[in-house]
């Protein structure tokens, strides 16, 4: 998969420009690689690390020397990776600063790659500032971020910025088809529409958990427009019994996307998640104003859940609110109590 986000690695403008700078002796001390999630920032950063740690004098990275092979195999004593699932904190930055004072194990350069710079708190960024501005000789620091606006102005002004764009729909479709040749065309089309150039988003969209969450969200949507209050509350209750809190948030995101699809249809746009005809059929059964209110109440409920609010109360309340907004009265069944 390496290099796909930029097209042919040999022809990538970003890689060509970087290789030319190295050939001219312009080795950067600090890089900021910016781009949307899934655009290939990690692959590009590791390619840059290979080029910096390559021992060939002809073509860097050559892919054949010990330095290139060790980076490709996931271990090089002079390549240091920070941040992944965990956010980089002040302690990590202090450790990085201590490590940069050490002499490289091989060659004359050490490379430090920091992932998810957009998640770093201001205190951690401030701690990074001095070493990012003036690292020791033979040290290159590469900071990855989805948005340079998430970085402090003092940080983003100290590094050489390289911006990577997302994939075209054609590139994304080709890569997804390569990965999953048996993927149904409708799922492939939906993944391309939703991802908007992000391979990471597309892969997540096609994952098993995401599929399950979309199925549940569609059950909510069908129940909402069924005219049966008990079915709606019951459907939500079933989801409640099956899902953990951390799984409910992406489920809400899927449900919101479907509501937004109906709004898009009502305003002359094109749906992203739902098929156009099914979105049109549902959207015709309500008003634009009602859909806007449904979206608003769903967002409020999601925020409550994210703030560790009571799950049962939040979902039951949302079900009743959505049913009422849809233009129906929540009824009372003497045998089952109040809905």
C-alpha positions, 0 to 999 in steps of 0.5 A: 500500500506504500505510496498509493496515496500519492499515486506512483511513488516514483512520480509523486511530486512530494517525493520527487521534491523531497529527493531533490532537496536531499540530493542538493544537500538541503536536509530539513531539520523539521517537517510538518506533513499535513493532510486529511485522515487516510491520505497517506501521511504515515507512508510518506513520513516513513518514506522520508525516514527511509530517504534520510537514513538511506546509505546509498549515494546514488538514489535515496531511498534506494530500497536495497541498503541496510538502512532502507530495509530496516525501516521497511521491516519496522525496526531501525535504531535511529528511527523513533516513532511517537504517538499512535493510539495514545496522544503525545503528552509532555512526558513523551516530548521530554523523552524525545528531547533526551533521546535527541541528545544521544549520538545516532547508533548507525550513520550520522542521523536520527529521525523522529516521527510524531503522529497525530500532532493535531491531538497534542495539547498546547502544553506538549506543543510548547514543550516541543517548540525549542527542540522543533525549532533548533534540534541537535545536528543530525536530527530531523523531526517529522510532525504529522497533522490532519490540520496545521490550524490545530498546531500553535502558530509558533510550532507551525512556523518552525517547520517546512510544510508538506501538504498531501491531498486526498485521493481522487474518487478513481484512485480510491475506488481502484484501491478498495477494489484491489483490497476487496475484489468481491465487494458489492458495487453499492457498498463500494460506491457508498464508501467512495461517497462517504470517504471523500478522498480518505482511504482511512475513512473508506476502510473504516466504513467497510469494516465489520463494526461499521457495517453493523452500526449502519444496519442498526442505524437503518433499523432506527430510521425505518422504525422512526418512519413506521408510524409505530411508537412502540416499534421505535422505542423497542428498536432503540431499546434493543440497540441499548441492550446490545451496544456498549457506550463506546459503540453507541457514538459511531452508531449515532454518527451513522444515524445522523448521516442518514438524517442528513441524507434526507435533508440533502434530498429535501434541499436538492442535494445528493445523499452520501450514505443512503441510496438516492431512491430510498432516501427520496422515498423517506424524505417525502414523508416529512418536512425539511424543518422536521428533519432539521429538528431531528438532527438537532435533537440527535446531536444533543443526545450524542453529546450527552452520551459523550459526556457520560450521561445516563444511556437509558434515559438519553436513548428513551428520551431521544426516541420519544422526541424523534417520534413527536417531531415526525408529526405523530403523538406518543400514545399511552397503552394501558397494558404497557404503560407510558411510552 
